Amino acid sequence: MESSPFSDTSDSRDESRITGRPDPSPSSSTLREEDPPFCPNRECVWHYPPFPQGRGWYVKWGLYETEAFGSVQRYRCTGCGKTFSSQTFSLDYYSKRVVDYRMVERGVSECMSDAGVGRWVGVSGKVVRNKVGRLARQAVWAHGKLYESLEVREGVVADGAETWCRSQYFPGHVNWVVGEESQMVYLQEYVTLRRKGAMREAQKRRREEVERRWKADPEGIEASFERIGEEMVRWVERSEGRKVVLTTDEHPAYVRGLARVVELEELQRCGRFEHRTVSGKRARSRDNPLFAVNYMDRELRKDVANHVRQTTRAARNVNDLMNRLALYRVMHNYRKSYRLRPDQRDTRYHGEVAGLARERIEAEVGDSYYRKRRFFTHGVLPAEGWRTWTRMWGTPMGEGNVYIPRFILD
């Protein structure tokens, strides 16, 4: 297995940071003597692989005291002269509260609201949102690493699960791309739509008032499927000659979006890509070619509070909505057994069924996933992952600048 600067080299003294329990011996264990894996300054040559080995590239540069973490060691890079600390490489970097990230992940993926998770772990909903954002970047990074190494060997199915954010005047699509056999979620996008369907006169007037301030992109779904089509091209390029088959329902915007990708048309002509359409009115049974996305739609309604029908826990910001979906994708792809029924039990993860080795999965989403901060400059992210990491999903009527902590772009 390829070595990683985030491999687990810590001892049991870090357990207090994960569980939130007080350290039994602060004087001896709050100061960590772990070697920094690289220089965190992205303009330094020692920031990028191959990562520096040994201790010759840095010197110790004093200590500082914190309430949350005790004594923290500082360092200075001899290459660029920048200083940093052992805390720079922690998932709790620039944080004042320590919580159990496993509990946060579990609560978000089991239909609890931020406030509910906060009551469970003993912090405010605002702290939970901060922790979900941190863990979401870990999730996006881990999925990007696994996705990059995965050769798609099955047909895939794409469709949109309808939901809403902020107000029911702003419905949206979570556009999934799911493995036909494995039910692994490869890609997920979000598009805000114009409210449609039957409305009373008062609701129509209200929609007109809203649209004077903010209008949904009428070609949003097409743009989303154009991005999906661009990923399809990359899949074909690394498929070693195998044909990639994408199945969707007959939504005309899906067809128009895929048609925008010129390379896909060329691949379709030479027989390396096929887009099949199926009626969306067919029964949602196991033999329906759209079963994989219908299954994910059911799981979404059941497991993620934002998307329960008629929910009182709807998202108020699309970026936070996508953060929770990033966590849920890791739970579904890399932690959940493929089949749970006694007569069909299969303890492989969905990612394993898609072709990933369990050792590879556990290297990315194992214990260090909850402790070691992943760096943006070291990841390879699909377009949707990049937008989630940098909080670039637009929120309806979201006036003002989006706050992006500077350290997340390292």
N, C-alpha and C positions, 0 to 999 in steps of 0.2 A: 504494500500500500504506500502511496506517495506520502512523504512526510509533509506536515503543515505547520506553519508558525502558530496555529491555534491548537495543536495537539495537547492532550492533557498531561501536564507535568506537575500539577499541584498535588498537595497532600490533603489529609482529612481536615486540616485547619480551615480550609475554605468553606466547609459545610455550613458554618454560621452565617456566611454571606448569602447562601442560597435559601436557607430555611428561615432566616430572620431571627434565629435564636442567638442570645448573647454568647460571645466567645468565652470559653471557660478560663482562659489565661491570656488576657489582653497584653500583658507585658511581653510575652514571648511569641505571640502568634499574629498580632495585628500587622507587624512589619513583615512583608513578603520579600523573599530573596529570589524570586523567579527572574531569570534573565529576560530582558525585553527582546522580543523576536525580531524587530526591525525598527528603523527610525520612522516615527509617525508623520514627519514632514514630507509631503508628497513631492516636493522639489528636490529632495535629497536622493542621491543614487542608491542609498541603503534603504530606501522605502520599498523598492520593487524587487521581485525575484530576479536572480537567486538571492535569498535573504542572507544577511551576514551571519557568519558562524563565530562562536566564541565571544569574548568580552572586549576585544581590542578596539571596537568601533565606538565605544561609549565610555564615559567615566561617571562615577557617582557624584551627585551634585547636591547633597544635603537631604534633609527630611522636612516634612511639614505634617501638622497634626489635623485630624478631622474628627468630628463627632461620630460620623457613620462608619468610618473605616480605620480609625486609630492612626498610627504613624504610617506615613506613605513615603516611599523612597523616590527621590528625584534623580534624573540622569541628564547628561549632556552629550549630544552626538558630536563626535570629533570630526565628522565630515562636514556638516552644515552649521554646527554651533548651536542648534536649537535645543532647548531643554524640554523635558517631558517627565512623566512619572509612571510608576507601575500601574496607577489607576487609569492611565490613558488607554490601556488595552483591555479594560474591564467593561462589561456591558453596562455597569452602573457609573461609567464615566460622566462627570458633571451632574451627578445625581445626589440628592440629599436623603433619600429614603431607600431602604433596602426591603424588598419583598420577595416572596417565593414566586419566581417566574413560572414554575410549573403549575402552580395554583391559578395564576392569571390566565395562562394558556388553556387550562382545562375549563375554567369558568366561561371564557369567551366562546369556546367550542362546544359548550353544553347549555347554550341558550340563556346565559345570564347577562344582565345589563352591566354596564360599567359600575353603576352604583351598587348593584348586587354583589359584584366581585369585590368592590371596595369594602362592603360590610363583612364579607367572608374573610378577607385578609387583613382587615383592620386599618384601612387607609381611605382617603377620599376618592371620589370618582375621577377627579382631576389627576391624581397620582396614577390611577389605573390607566387612564388614557395615555399618559406619558410612558408607562411601562409597556403598554400594548404597542405603541409606536416604536419603542426600542426593539421589542421582540419581533415586530413585523419586519424590520430591516434585516434581522437575523434570518427570518423565514424567507424573505425575497432572495437574500444572498445564497442561502443553502439550496433553495430550489433552482436558482440560476446555475450553480455549480453542477448539480445533478442533471439538470435539463441539458446543459452544454455537452455532457458526456454521453447522453442517451441517444441511441439510434432508434427512431420510431419504426417498430416492426408490425404494427397493427393499423387497421383503419381507425380513423378518428371521427368524432361526431361533434358538431357545433350548433349551438342555439342560444337564445337569450332567455334568462329567467327574469320575469318582471318583478320590480320592487319599486321603492321610492325613497327619496332622501329629502329631508327638511320639511316637505309638504307634499300632499297628494296632488298638488298642481305641478309637481316635478317628478313624474314617474321615470323609471330608468330600466335599462337592461343590464344584467350581469351576463356578458357573453362568455360562455364556457367553450373550451376545446377539450374534449374528454376522450380517453382511449375507449375504443369500441368493446374490447374484451376486458381490459384491466380496470376500467373506470377510473384511471388516473387522470387528474386534472393537469393538463399540460400548460394551458394559457387561460387567463381570465382578464376581461376588460370590463369597463363600465361606460355606459352612454346615457346621458339624460335626454328624455324625450318630451315632446309636447303632450299635455294631457288630452286624452281622447275619450271616446265613449259617450254614453248618454249623460247629459247634465241638465240640471234645472236652469232657468233663466238667470237666477242669481249667481249660479256657479259659472255660467258663461261670462257674465259681466265681471266676476272676480278674476277669471282667467285673462280677460282683456286688460284689466288693471295690472296684473302680474306681468303680462307680456310687454307692457310699456316700459317696464324696468329691466326685464331679462327674458330673452328668447332662447329656446333650445335650438341647437344646430339641426336643421331639417335633414341633413345628410350625415348625422352622427353615426348611425348604424353602418352606413356604407364606409365611413372612415375607419370604424373599428374593424370591419371585415377586410378592409384593405391591409391594415396592419397584420391581421391574422394571415392573410394571403402571403404577405412578405415572409412570415415565419414558415409557411408551408414551403416556399421556395428553398429556404435554408435546410428544411428537413429532407427535401428531395436531393439536394446536393450532397448530403452525407448519408444517403440511404443505400449506397453501393449498388445502384441499378434497380432497386426494388421500387415498385409503384406505390405511391401514397394516395389513399382514397379518403376523401372528405365527404361526409354525409350531413346534409342540413334539411330543414323543412323547405317549403316553397316560398318563403318570404322573399319578395323581389329585391329588397335592399341587400340581402346576402349575395345574390347573384351579381348585382351591380358593383358591390364593393370588391368582390373577387375579380371581376372583370377589369378593374383599374390596374391590376398587377399584370403588366405585359408579360413578364417572365412565366407566369402561371399559364397563360394561353399557349405559349410556346411549348411548355412541358406537357400540357394536355394534348397538343397535336402530336408530340412524339411518344405518347403513351406512358409517360412517367408520373402523371397526375390525373386524377379523375374526381370530378365534383358530382355527386349523386344527390338528387332531391327526393324527398318523401313527403307525403301529405301530413301536415301537422294535426289532422283530425283523426288519424288512426288511433285505435285503442292503445293506452300506455302499458302494453303487456310486454313480456320478456322477449317476444319474437318481433317486436317493433324495432326497425333499424335505428331509431332514435332513443332506444332504451337507456343508453349510458347518460345522456343529458337529462332525460326524464327522471332517472334515478337521482342525479345530482340536484335537480330541482326539489325533489322530495326531501333529500338530506338537508338542503339549505333551509327550507321552511321549518324543519324539525330542530336543527342544531344551532342556528345563528339568530340571535334575538332580533336583529335589525330586519329580518326578512319573514318573520312569522306573520301570517295573514292578519290584517287589522291590528297590527302591533301598536302598542304604546311606547315601544322602545326603538322607534325608527332612528336611523342615523341623521345627524344634523350637519355632517360634513362628509363629502364623498371620500376625502383622503382617509378619514377615520374608518369609513365603511370598508375601503380597500385594505386598510391595515388588518382589520378583523378577518377579512377573507384570506389574506396572506397567511395568518396563523392557522385558519381552518384548513387551508390547502395542505400545509405541512402535516397537520393532524390526520387528515384523510389519506394523503398519499403515502406517508412514511411512518405512521404509528398505528393505524387501524388495520385489523385483520381483513383480508379480502372477503371471506365468507364466515359468518358467525353461526348460522343455523346448524344444529347438531348433525343433520343428515348431509350437509354440504361443507362442513367445517374446513377452512383453509387458512392457516395462520400466517401465510405470506402477506406482506404489505402490498398495497396496490402498486407501488413503485417497483416491487420485485416482480410482480406479474408482468409489468411493462418491460422488464429486462434489466433492471438495476440489481447489482449484488447487494445483499444485506450489509456486508461489511462497508461498502461504499456509502450506503445510506446512513449507517450509524456513525461513520466518521464525520458526516456533515451535521447531523441532528442529534448527536449524542450529548454527553454531559457538558462539553465545552460550549455547546450551542446556547446554554443558559448563563454562561459566565464570560466567555471571551468575545470581546467586541469584534465584529466583522467590519472591514474597511471597504468603502465604496470603490476605491481605486484598485482593489484586488479581486473584485468580482466581475463576472461576465453575465450581464442581465439582459433578458429580452426587453422589448420596448415597454411592455406593461410593468415589468419589474422596476425599470428605471423611473417611471412616472410615480409608482408607489413610494419608492425610496425618497425621492425629492419632493413629494407632496405636490405634484403637478396636475392632479385630477381637479378639474374645475367644479366648484360647488355653486349651484344656482343661487343668484343674488348674494354671492359671497363677496361683499365689498371689502376693499382694503387689501393690503399686501398679505400674502401667506407667510407666516413665520417659519423659517427654515433654520434650525440651529447650524451654525457654521461647521461644527465638528462632524456632522453627518456626511459632509462632502469630502472628507479625507479619504 
